[in-house]
Amino acid sequence: MPGGLAARVAKAPVQWAAYGLGGVALAVSAAFGGFTPIAQPEAQVPVKQVYAAAPWSVQIVDVRLLGDLSPATSLENKEDHWIAVIAEITITDSEPHNDMRDALKLHGVQGLLLHDYTPGVPDERATDMLLSRDATRVDYLNPGMPEKIAFLWEQKAGFPLPTNVEIQIIGKTFRESTLTGNKQWIEENLVATVRAPVQDKRNLLVSPSPGASVKAGPSASASPGASRSPNAGRSPKASRSPRTSPSPAASHG
């Protein structure tokens, strides 16, 4: 067990022991609404429409502000928080995919920690993705098997907390690549823009437990014959774009 996590567990309250095996998944998944429902009334996305955006279909379930989700995933700065867009993704292609991070972009939110893979063009895709049901990392999704995924963006402390967000749903075109000559899902296109209310769930308890081990289910397992996309999984640690950090607001609002 890593030293930092071991120290946290040693100082943990007695009630943490009740989590037992899989406690991390239970605590973090609860933040996404993956297990037991949260008692307080939920703000609902007005129209939970399913958008066909080949090679997947997308349904926005809800949007939440969340605090620390470690050890499932870590904030770059401990004072920051996550904006989590919970979406149900279904692969409509005949092959498994691991490029689901391309499916959503968060637009117009101040203070997001975004990467500049192309100089001067901040990447508006999620920094990380976790399965809502067990808080494990997303690998491949198999065709026709819906999965609720938490798309995570880190927002810097001191910036206005959004009460609603604009989510862009992105599809792709299956065509021949001019570089390789092979047919691929490329050429992203904007399918729809959804405005959704944001629920502040930063006070949810997320607690580590010793020996937690959770495996992803069959719909998120890797396909042995499929090639990996360089865009899959967590966004690598890259230098942050100065364009993504406007002056902080005086208060959270």
KEBA-353485 format. One record per residue (C-alpha): y, z, x. Coordinates in steps of 0.1 Angstrom, whole numbers, always signed. Last residue first. Example, Ala and Ser with C-alpha at 12.3 -4.5 7.8 and 13.67 -1.06 7.14 Angstrom:
// KEBA-353485
marza y:-11; z:+71; x:+137 .
marza y:-45; z:+78; x:+123 .
END
This chain:
// KEBA-353485
marza y:+331; z:-65; x:-212 .
marza y:+318; z:-58; x:-178 .
marza y:+352; z:-47; x:-165 .
marza y:+378; z:-60; x:-140 .
marza y:+361; z:-94; x:-138 .
marza y:+347; z:-106; x:-106 .
marza y:+363; z:-134; x:-87 .
marza y:+342; z:-165; x:-87 .
marza y:+308; z:-164; x:-70 .
marza y:+288; z:-196; x:-76 .
marza y:+310; z:-218; x:-54 .
marza y:+302; z:-197; x:-24 .
marza y:+266; z:-211; x:-26 .
marza y:+240; z:-186; x:-14 .
marza y:+219; z:-193; x:+17 .
marza y:+183; z:-197; x:+9 .
marza y:+155; z:-174; x:+0 .
marza y:+129; z:-197; x:-16 .
marza y:+129; z:-202; x:-54 .
marza y:+99; z:-185; x:-69 .
marza y:+71; z:-206; x:-82 .
marza y:+69; z:-244; x:-81 .
marza y:+96; z:-267; x:-69 .
marza y:+76; z:-282; x:-40 .
marza y:+51; z:-294; x:-66 .
marza y:+15; z:-286; x:-58 .
marza y:-13; z:-313; x:-61 .
marza y:-39; z:-310; x:-88 .
marza y:-76; z:-312; x:-83 .
marza y:-83; z:-275; x:-80 .
marza y:-62; z:-266; x:-111 .
marza y:-45; z:-234; x:-105 .
marza y:-48; z:-207; x:-132 .
marza y:-20; z:-201; x:-157 .
marza y:-40; z:-210; x:-188 .
marza y:-71; z:-192; x:-175 .
marza y:-54; z:-158; x:-174 .
marza y:-35; z:-144; x:-145 .
marza y:-49; z:-114; x:-126 .
marza y:-34; z:-79; x:-126 .
marza y:-38; z:-52; x:-100 .
marza y:-21; z:-19; x:-100 .
marza y:-35; z:+5; x:-75 .
marza y:-7; z:+31; x:-77 .
marza y:+18; z:+27; x:-105 .
marza y:+53; z:+12; x:-104 .
marza y:+78; z:+20; x:-132 .
marza y:+100; z:-2; x:-153 .
marza y:+117; z:+19; x:-180 .
marza y:+140; z:-1; x:-202 .
marza y:+177; z:+7; x:-197 .
marza y:+186; z:-29; x:-187 .
marza y:+175; z:-42; x:-221 .
marza y:+209; z:-58; x:-231 .
marza y:+200; z:-85; x:-257 .
marza y:+216; z:-119; x:-252 .
marza y:+223; z:-143; x:-281 .
marza y:+212; z:-179; x:-277 .
marza y:+230; z:-212; x:-275 .
marza y:+206; z:-241; x:-271 .
marza y:+213; z:-275; x:-254 .
marza y:+188; z:-303; x:-259 .
marza y:+169; z:-331; x:-241 .
marza y:+188; z:-334; x:-208 .
marza y:+170; z:-358; x:-185 .
marza y:+153; z:-354; x:-152 .
marza y:+143; z:-385; x:-133 .
marza y:+108; z:-377; x:-121 .
marza y:+73; z:-372; x:-135 .
marza y:+53; z:-394; x:-111 .
marza y:+39; z:-429; x:-109 .
marza y:+31; z:-439; x:-73 .
marza y:+51; z:-464; x:-53 .
marza y:+60; z:-437; x:-28 .
marza y:+97; z:-440; x:-23 .
marza y:+107; z:-460; x:-54 .
marza y:+86; z:-437; x:-75 .
marza y:+70; z:-453; x:-105 .
marza y:+77; z:-438; x:-138 .
marza y:+70; z:-407; x:-160 .
marza y:+105; z:-395; x:-172 .
marza y:+114; z:-359; x:-172 .
marza y:+126; z:-333; x:-197 .
marza y:+152; z:-306; x:-194 .
marza y:+162; z:-279; x:-219 .
marza y:+197; z:-266; x:-212 .
marza y:+204; z:-230; x:-221 .
marza y:+239; z:-219; x:-230 .
marza y:+242; z:-181; x:-231 .
marza y:+253; z:-154; x:-255 .
marza y:+267; z:-119; x:-250 .
marza y:+271; z:-125; x:-213 .
marza y:+279; z:-96; x:-190 .
marza y:+312; z:-103; x:-173 .
marza y:+308; z:-101; x:-135 .
marza y:+309; z:-68; x:-115 .
marza y:+272; z:-68; x:-105 .
marza y:+259; z:-102; x:-95 .
marza y:+236; z:-121; x:-119 .
marza y:+201; z:-129; x:-109 .
marza y:+183; z:-156; x:-130 .
marza y:+148; z:-152; x:-143 .
marza y:+127; z:-175; x:-165 .
marza y:+103; z:-153; x:-184 .
marza y:+73; z:-174; x:-195 .
marza y:+55; z:-174; x:-228 .
marza y:+24; z:-196; x:-224 .
marza y:+11; z:-223; x:-247 .
marza y:-23; z:-239; x:-238 .
marza y:-22; z:-277; x:-246 .
marza y:-24; z:-289; x:-210 .
marza y:-30; z:-263; x:-183 .
marza y:-2; z:-243; x:-167 .
marza y:-3; z:-240; x:-130 .
marza y:+11; z:-210; x:-111 .
marza y:+34; z:-185; x:-128 .
marza y:+37; z:-151; x:-111 .
marza y:+23; z:-121; x:-129 .
marza y:+42; z:-101; x:-155 .
marza y:+12; z:-97; x:-178 .
marza y:+21; z:-113; x:-212 .
marza y:+55; z:-126; x:-203 .
marza y:+43; z:-147; x:-174 .
marza y:+68; z:-145; x:-146 .
marza y:+93; z:-171; x:-133 .
marza y:+118; z:-168; x:-104 .
marza y:+152; z:-181; x:-93 .
marza y:+157; z:-201; x:-125 .
marza y:+172; z:-235; x:-124 .
marza y:+210; z:-240; x:-121 .
marza y:+208; z:-254; x:-85 .
marza y:+244; z:-254; x:-71 .
marza y:+256; z:-288; x:-60 .
marza y:+279; z:-287; x:-30 .
marza y:+253; z:-294; x:-4 .
marza y:+220; z:-303; x:-22 .
marza y:+196; z:-274; x:-20 .
marza y:+225; z:-251; x:-28 .
marza y:+210; z:-220; x:-42 .
marza y:+223; z:-199; x:-71 .
marza y:+231; z:-162; x:-74 .
marza y:+248; z:-162; x:-108 .
marza y:+283; z:-147; x:-110 .
marza y:+296; z:-164; x:-141 .
marza y:+273; z:-180; x:-167 .
marza y:+283; z:-216; x:-176 .
marza y:+248; z:-232; x:-177 .
marza y:+213; z:-218; x:-174 .
marza y:+188; z:-245; x:-167 .
marza y:+154; z:-249; x:-181 .
marza y:+123; z:-272; x:-177 .
marza y:+126; z:-277; x:-139 .
marza y:+110; z:-242; x:-133 .
marza y:+80; z:-257; x:-151 .
marza y:+69; z:-276; x:-120 .
marza y:+34; z:-262; x:-118 .
marza y:+17; z:-287; x:-141 .
marza y:-18; z:-294; x:-153 .
marza y:-27; z:-330; x:-163 .
marza y:-29; z:-347; x:-197 .
marza y:+9; z:-341; x:-203 .
marza y:+20; z:-320; x:-233 .
marza y:+22; z:-288; x:-213 .
marza y:+33; z:-260; x:-236 .
marza y:+61; z:-236; x:-227 .
marza y:+72; z:-206; x:-248 .
marza y:+105; z:-194; x:-235 .
marza y:+118; z:-160; x:-226 .
marza y:+152; z:-164; x:-208 .
marza y:+157; z:-134; x:-185 .
marza y:+191; z:-126; x:-171 .
marza y:+183; z:-102; x:-142 .
marza y:+205; z:-74; x:-128 .
marza y:+226; z:-67; x:-97 .
marza y:+232; z:-34; x:-80 .
marza y:+199; z:-37; x:-61 .
marza y:+210; z:-69; x:-44 .
marza y:+185; z:-98; x:-39 .
marza y:+166; z:-85; x:-70 .
marza y:+129; z:-82; x:-66 .
marza y:+99; z:-95; x:-84 .
marza y:+67; z:-80; x:-98 .
marza y:+73; z:-49; x:-76 .
marza y:+99; z:-46; x:-88 .
marza y:+114; z:-55; x:-121 .
marza y:+148; z:-38; x:-116 .
marza y:+172; z:-43; x:-145 .
marza y:+170; z:-66; x:-174 .
marza y:+195; z:-86; x:-195 .
marza y:+176; z:-104; x:-222 .
marza y:+172; z:-138; x:-239 .
marza y:+149; z:-147; x:-267 .
marza y:+121; z:-171; x:-279 .
marza y:+134; z:-205; x:-267 .
marza y:+107; z:-230; x:-276 .
marza y:+99; z:-258; x:-251 .
marza y:+75; z:-287; x:-251 .
marza y:+62; z:-301; x:-219 .
marza y:+58; z:-334; x:-199 .
marza y:+78; z:-344; x:-218 .
marza y:+107; z:-326; x:-236 .
marza y:+96; z:-320; x:-271 .
marza y:+118; z:-292; x:-284 .
marza y:+102; z:-265; x:-306 .
marza y:+129; z:-248; x:-327 .
marza y:+134; z:-211; x:-327 .
marza y:+166; z:-214; x:-348 .
marza y:+189; z:-184; x:-348 .
marza y:+176; z:-168; x:-316 .
marza y:+170; z:-133; x:-329 .
marza y:+187; z:-100; x:-319 .
marza y:+160; z:-74; x:-319 .
marza y:+163; z:-41; x:-337 .
marza y:+155; z:-11; x:-315 .
marza y:+118; z:+0; x:-313 .
marza y:+106; z:-24; x:-286 .
marza y:+74; z:-42; x:-295 .
marza y:+43; z:-33; x:-275 .
marza y:+30; z:-60; x:-251 .
marza y:+49; z:-90; x:-238 .
marza y:+83; z:-81; x:-250 .
marza y:+98; z:-92; x:-217 .
marza y:+106; z:-57; x:-206 .
marza y:+72; z:-46; x:-219 .
marza y:+58; z:-71; x:-194 .
marza y:+74; z:-51; x:-166 .
marza y:+59; z:-18; x:-177 .
marza y:+25; z:-31; x:-187 .
marza y:+22; z:-53; x:-156 .
marza y:+31; z:-25; x:-133 .
marza y:+6; z:-2; x:-151 .
marza y:-23; z:-25; x:-145 .
marza y:-46; z:+2; x:-135 .
marza y:-33; z:+36; x:-145 .
marza y:-1; z:+38; x:-166 .
marza y:-8; z:+74; x:-175 .
marza y:-1; z:+84; x:-139 .
marza y:+36; z:+75; x:-145 .
marza y:+38; z:+106; x:-167 .
marza y:+37; z:+129; x:-137 .
marza y:+70; z:+116; x:-124 .
marza y:+70; z:+94; x:-93 .
marza y:+78; z:+108; x:-59 .
marza y:+45; z:+98; x:-43 .
marza y:+47; z:+64; x:-61 .
marza y:+82; z:+57; x:-46 .
marza y:+69; z:+66; x:-11 .
marza y:+39; z:+43; x:-15 .
marza y:+62; z:+15; x:-27 .
marza y:+83; z:+17; x:+4 .
marza y:+53; z:+21; x:+28 .
marza y:+34; z:-9; x:+15 .
marza y:+0; z:+0; x:+0 .
END
